[in-house]
Structure formats: C-alpha cells, structure tokens
Amino acid sequence: MHKTLEFPDLLRLIDERATAFRAAIAAAPSLDLPVPTCPGWTLFDLVQHIGEGRRRWAATVAAGPDATSRTPAQGDAVAPQEREAVPAWLAASTELMLAALREAGPDQGCFTGWGYTQTPHTAGGVARHQIQEIAVHTYDVHLTVGESTALHADVALDGVEENLFIASFTTSAWPHKPTAFDIHAIEGRSWRLTVDGDGARTTRLPAAGEDPDAAGLSIRGTASDLVLWLYNRVPVDSLRLDGDPELLDLLLAWEPEDWA
C-alpha cells in the first residue's frame, strides 16, 4: 500500500538530507574535485547550486501564487570561498527555504517550473521535489569521493513516484502502438506508466481496472536504483528488465513538445 508523505515528513526529510549533504561536503578532501555525474562541475559548483537554489526557492515560495517565475535568491546567494564557512552558509540556505515552506503550508499556490503535470503547483509540491534534489546531489558528492551510498529508502520510494508524476507526464500523443511500463521497487511499491494517444501518465499499482498483462516492459530494482536511473545517475543495467527492451529505447527517444 502506498503511503504519501505528509508535509511535516517532507520538511523533516529535507532537513535530514541537507544535513547529510553538508556532512559529505565537509568530509571531502577538496571542493575542487570534479563531479562525474554533473559534467563540468566541481564540488564547489555543487555547493553553490544547492545553497543558491534553496535561497531562490525560499523567495519563490514566499512570493506566493502570483509569481510567474522563480524569484531572485534571499540573502547572500554566493557561496563563501573560505571552506570553513561553507557548512554554515549551506545550513542557513536550507533554513531559509524551510521557514518559507512552514509559513506557506502545503496547499499554498506556488510557481514550480514544471508546467501541467500530475503534481500540483503548491508549496507542498515544491517540498516533495526538494527532497529528491538534495538527496540525488548528496549521492553525487559521495560518488565524487569514491563512496557508494544508496538513497534513504523513504526518500527513494517517494522519489520514484515524484519523478514519474512530473517528468513522465504529457498530453502529447505517443507515436507508437499503445503500451505500458510497469516499474517495481523491490521494497514493495509499483507504478504503471501508460503511453497512448492521450499521452503519458502514471498510476499506482495495483489499481482497479488495470490489466495485469498490459505492460510491454517491466522494470524492477531497489527504489534507490530506480531513482538514480530516472535521474541518469546509474545505467539501466542496474535494473532487471522483463518484456520487450526495445520499448524502452522508443520511450527514451520520444521527445514530446512539452518535455522540451
């Protein structure tokens, strides 16, 4: 049975993942190390991205439902060059965003940047996405310093659905024979991505009225590996495929107008 994370859980997990990110950065031997999963970036660039990004989201959430774009960052948006000052700057960046989210509450309208999807344009939607942002970039830091750390199970399970609801939704017609992709986390949750003339959309499984034999391809792995694959961090070889693998090639090559 799917359990949707409540808003307080989202805020707690953002704080926990941000703490893990700071710890990973503090333990890195140098912030000049190149990040293999973010080509062209060093760890310092990743610090800047995370810190400035949380400050921009703080301002965007605070701007409320009338904002039509992301708002300039709150406070000092430039990461300090002094290494010892970086953790405090990152912590302050996260707290600015968390404070804005607490003040707004989960249902306040908010610019999100993801158009028409299965995820609402609310502060709660932003909070849900921010967990994945920080969790995946924490993975990037660990990988950079030679560690292999799976995503936290609760974060990853929510992250599979969160990614599918945003990045795999479209109303553009699928240009091939209708089919479905079943995605199974070994921790016990499953989703179906259906593609047809109405576009692409994701449902939770099991679902009433869903044909269990409709999927042309099933993709199975840990929730962490599924999220990391969806974010192009690990190859599909990390997962088990059952069915027609050519369907995945068609899906990955598909470029609906609203995915541009």
C-alpha positions in Angstrom: 0.0 0.0 0.0 1.3 3.4 -1.0 1.9 5.9 1.8 2.1 9.5 0.8 4.5 11.5 2.9 2.8 14.2 5.0 4.1 17.8 4.9 5.9 17.6 8.2 7.6 14.5 7.0 8.7 16.3 3.8 10.2 19.2 5.8 12.0 16.7 8.2 13.4 14.8 5.3 14.6 18.0 3.5 16.4 18.9 6.8 17.9 15.4 7.1 19.1 15.2 3.5 20.5 18.7 3.7 22.4 17.7 6.8 23.8 14.7 5.0 24.8 16.9 2.1 26.7 19.2 4.4 28.4 16.3 6.1 29.5 14.8 2.8 30.9 18.2 1.6 32.7 18.7 4.9 34.4 15.3 4.6 35.5 15.8 1.0 39.3 16.2 0.7 38.8 19.2 -1.7 36.0 21.2 -3.2 37.9 21.4 -6.4 37.2 17.7 -7.2 35.2 17.2 -10.5 31.7 15.7 -10.0 31.4 12.8 -12.5 27.6 12.9 -12.6 27.5 16.6 -13.1 29.9 17.2 -16.1 31.8 20.4 -15.9 31.1 20.9 -12.2 33.3 20.7 -9.2 32.1 20.1 -5.6 32.3 23.8 -5.1 29.9 24.4 -8.0 27.6 21.8 -6.5 27.7 23.7 -3.2 26.8 26.9 -5.0 24.0 25.2 -6.8 22.5 23.8 -3.7 22.9 26.9 -1.5 21.7 29.4 -4.1 18.9 27.1 -5.2 17.5 26.8 -1.7 17.6 30.6 -1.3 15.8 31.1 -4.6 13.1 28.6 -3.6 12.7 30.3 -0.3 12.0 33.6 -2.1 9.8 31.8 -4.7 7.6 30.1 -2.1 7.4 33.4 -0.1 6.2 35.2 -3.3 3.0 33.1 -3.3 0.7 32.0 -6.1 1.1 35.2 -8.1 4.7 34.6 -9.0 5.2 33.5 -12.6 8.9 32.6 -12.4 11.5 31.7 -9.8 12.4 34.7 -7.6 15.9 36.0 -7.0 17.6 34.4 -4.0 17.0 35.6 -0.5 20.1 36.9 1.3 23.7 36.2 0.3 23.4 33.9 -2.8 27.1 33.4 -3.3 28.9 30.6 -1.5 31.8 31.6 0.6 35.3 30.9 -0.7 36.5 30.1 2.9 36.0 26.3 3.3 35.2 26.6 7.0 32.3 29.0 6.3 30.6 26.7 3.7 28.6 24.5 6.2 27.0 27.4 8.0 26.1 29.1 4.6 24.5 25.8 3.4 22.6 25.4 6.7 21.3 29.0 6.5 20.2 28.4 2.9 18.2 25.3 3.9 16.6 27.0 6.9 15.5 30.0 4.7 13.7 27.6 2.4 12.2 25.5 5.3 11.0 28.7 7.0 9.3 29.8 3.8 7.6 26.4 3.4 6.5 26.3 7.0 5.0 29.8 6.7 3.2 28.9 3.4 1.9 25.5 4.4 1.4 22.6 1.9 -1.6 24.0 0.0 -0.4 27.5 -0.9 -0.1 28.0 -4.6 3.5 28.4 -5.8 5.4 28.7 -9.0 7.1 25.3 -9.5 8.5 25.4 -13.0 7.1 22.1 -14.2 4.0 23.1 -16.1 0.9 20.8 -16.4 1.8 17.5 -14.7 0.4 15.1 -12.1 2.0 17.2 -9.3 0.2 20.3 -8.1 1.7 23.8 -8.2 1.9 24.2 -4.4 4.4 24.7 -1.7 3.8 21.0 -0.8 4.8 20.0 -4.4 8.0 22.1 -4.1 8.8 20.5 -0.8 8.4 17.0 -2.2 10.7 17.8 -5.1 13.3 19.4 -2.9 13.9 16.2 -1.1 14.9 14.5 -4.3 17.1 17.4 -5.4 19.1 17.3 -2.2 19.2 13.5 -1.9 20.4 13.0 -5.5 23.1 15.6 -5.2 24.2 14.0 -1.9 24.7 10.9 -3.9 26.8 12.9 -6.4 29.1 14.1 -3.6 29.5 10.5 -2.2 30.3 9.2 -5.7 32.8 12.0 -6.2 34.8 11.0 -3.1 34.7 7.3 -4.0 31.8 6.2 -1.9 28.7 4.3 -3.0 25.7 5.3 -0.8 22.1 4.3 -1.6 19.4 6.8 -1.2 17.4 6.7 2.0 14.5 4.2 1.5 11.6 6.5 2.3 13.1 9.2 0.1 13.7 6.9 -2.8 10.3 5.3 -2.7 8.6 8.7 -2.8 11.2 9.8 -5.4 10.2 7.2 -8.0 6.6 8.4 -8.0 7.6 12.1 -7.7 9.8 11.8 -10.8 7.2 9.9 -12.8 4.4 12.3 -11.9 6.4 15.2 -13.3 9.0 14.1 -15.8 7.0 11.4 -17.5 3.6 13.1 -17.9 2.5 14.6 -21.2 -0.7 15.1 -23.2 1.2 14.7 -26.5 0.2 11.6 -28.3 2.5 8.6 -28.1 3.5 8.0 -31.7 3.7 4.2 -31.4 1.4 1.3 -30.5 -0.1 1.9 -27.0 1.7 0.1 -24.2 2.7 0.4 -20.6 5.8 0.2 -18.5 5.4 -1.3 -15.0 8.0 -0.1 -12.5 8.5 -2.2 -9.4 10.6 -1.2 -6.4 11.6 -4.4 -4.5 10.6 -2.6 -1.3 7.0 -3.4 -2.3 5.6 -0.5 -4.4 4.8 -0.4 -8.1 3.6 2.1 -10.7 2.4 1.9 -14.3 3.4 4.4 -16.9 0.8 4.2 -19.7 1.6 5.7 -23.1 -1.0 6.0 -25.8 -2.9 8.5 -27.9 -3.7 10.6 -24.8 -0.1 11.0 -23.9 1.7 9.5 -20.8 0.5 9.2 -17.2 1.4 7.2 -14.2 -0.9 5.2 -11.9 -0.1 3.3 -8.7 -0.4 -0.4 -8.8 -2.4 -2.4 -8.0 -5.2 -0.3 -9.4 -8.8 -1.2 -10.1 -9.4 -1.8 -13.8 -5.7 -2.2 -14.7 -5.0 -5.2 -17.0 -2.0 -7.0 -15.3 -0.9 -8.2 -18.8 -1.0 -4.7 -20.4 2.7 -3.9 -19.7 5.0 -4.3 -22.6 8.0 -4.0 -20.3 8.6 -4.3 -16.6 11.4 -2.5 -14.8 12.5 -3.8 -11.4 15.1 -2.7 -8.8 15.6 -1.1 -5.5 13.9 2.2 -5.0 17.3 3.9 -4.8 18.5 2.4 -8.1 15.2 3.3 -9.8 15.5 7.0 -8.7 19.2 7.1 -9.7 18.3 5.6 -13.1 15.5 8.1 -13.6 18.0 10.9 -12.8 20.6 9.4 -15.2 23.0 8.5 -12.4 23.2 4.8 -13.0 22.7 2.7 -16.2 19.6 0.7 -16.9 21.9 -2.4 -16.4 21.5 -1.7 -12.7 17.8 -2.8 -13.1 16.0 -6.0 -14.2 14.0 -5.8 -17.4 11.3 -8.2 -18.3 9.5 -7.9 -21.6 10.4 -6.0 -24.8 13.5 -3.9 -24.2 13.1 -2.1 -27.5 10.1 -0.3 -26.0 12.4 1.4 -23.5 14.5 2.7 -26.5 11.3 4.1 -28.0 10.4 5.8 -24.7 13.9 7.3 -24.2 13.9 8.6 -27.8 10.5 10.2 -27.5 10.5 14.0 -27.3 7.0 15.4 -26.7 6.8 19.2 -27.2 6.1 19.8 -23.6 9.2 17.8 -22.5 11.5 20.2 -24.3 
